[in-house]
Amino acid sequence: MKLHEKLQHLSLESVEDLMRLYYSGDKATNEIIGLFNINISPSRLYTLFPPEELDDRLCPHCDSKMIVNRPSKTNYPKNNNTPFCSTCGHKENYSCKCDKCISDRELKLKRLKEEKERKDLEKRKLIELVYCNVSHKPINIDSLEFEDKVYLGSLLRFALSEDMSNILPLESMEGSLAPGEIKYDIIRYLYSKNIITVHPMSSLSAFKEGEDFPNTFYINLVNYHLNIKYDVDKSCTINEILNSKMLKEEIQINLAYNMWKQIALQECLEYLDYQMKKVGFSFNPGEKTNVVFNDLLDNFSVSQIYGIIYKSITNATRYYQENKITKKQAANSVITRCQGFGERAFIEQWQISKYSRLKDLPQSCLSEFLFNKVLKIGSKGFDEIPSIEIIECEVCRPCD
């Protein structure tokens, strides 16, 4: 047993006596230090003691006896110190840095990696089996309806890959395909009509784990294949969709108006959610909110409803801060305030200011595509009341 240099003036028997006296508590540590002529602070005395050999525990790597450092007096007789091997350095913990443990961990990680790669390869084969061999007859672009072209044009402008080989996952893109839940409705609509299909090279994480793998997938995480027939040139066909080369007679006025109203409603809901969160109001819009905003859109533009929402939240916040109502009451009152303000403004013919779009709520790709490329009404989609007359006026305008 090798003794610490500060104990080398003592015999082994004296060291045993020293430790026995220290742990018994019969003498103060200061007295023990003076009695055995040791130069160390009382709180550090136990660190000089030789480690204890554990007769019943052998090193799993080299069969040497494991040893453990002595505890302080306050931790005696319980010893929470980690046993270790003085021969190979192995410690009984998960982060042991002895050569054998490091090697074992590296081997385990390698095997786990190989197992993951094997399972991923099996999953990839399943995905290819399901989605490469699905029989989807390519759709002729001339057979696409008005809604098909608007939704598909928006999606391609938003997420078509640079090489035009696939449509990238919505989750990976900056900006927004469409406001609110419309973005998912677009995907479901195009998928249901086989205009887009799941691309077999989608990420494995885009498919739900389980016995049904890979038949269930996350619509915002998969890549999509554009299931369109290319008669002459792929880039020409895609360019035609991207630039919405529709004849005026192809534009269905009522459908276009409904799309305008849907976009406007979702933009109002997004603005409401944004401003409510800014003042710390918790609110979950329901059917009443949709009804109120749809009614407001009969008389006001989105830019004007932004102002109505802002003023209503400001007033609700002021009443809350004045302790006149609770925070929950304030949040719940916002929609009623919007409704009341809108009705008075319409009856009394108030001049409602038009608010600008927020940097944090940029115009969506669907909105840009419908208003700028298809209907060619531009900012009227935001600044004017949704109107069939505005659409008809533009569609019926003589060509230049």
Sequence and secondary structure as in RCSB ss.txt:
>XXXX:A:sequence
MKLHEKLQHLSLESVEDLMRLYYSGDKATNEIIGLFNINISPSRLYTLFPPEELDDRLCPHCDSKMIVNRPSKTN
YPKNNNTPFCSTCGHKENYSCKCDKCISDRELKLKRLKEEKERKDLEKRKLIELVYCNVSHKPINIDSLEFEDKV
YLGSLLRFALSEDMSNILPLESMEGSLAPGEIKYDIIRYLYSKNIITVHPMSSLSAFKEGEDFPNTFYINLVNYH
LNIKYDVDKSCTINEILNSKMLKEEIQINLAYNMWKQIALQECLEYLDYQMKKVGFSFNPGEKTNVVFNDLLDNF
SVSQIYGIIYKSITNATRYYQENKITKKQAANSVITRCQGFGERAFIEQWQISKYSRLKDLPQSCLSEFLFNKVL
KIGSKGFDEIPSIEIIECEVCRPCD
>XXXX:A:secstr
    GGGTTS HHHHHHHHHHHHHTSS HHHHHHHTT  S GGGGGGGS  EEEEEEE TTT  EEEE    GGG
 S   S  EETTT  BSSTT  SHHHHHHHHHHHHHHHHHHHHHHHHHHHHHHHHHTS     B GGG  HHHHH
HHHHHHHHHB TTSS B  GGGSSS SSSTTHHHHHHHHHHHTTSEEE TTS GGGB  STTTTSSB TTTS EE
E B  SS HHHHHHHHHTT   GGG  HHHHHHHHHHHHHHHHHHHHHHHHHHTT      HHHHHHHHHHTTTS
 HHHHHHHHHHHHHHHHHHHHTTSS HHHHHHHHHHHHHHHHHHHHHTT         TTS   HHHHIIIIIIS
  TTHHHHS   HHHHHHHHTS   
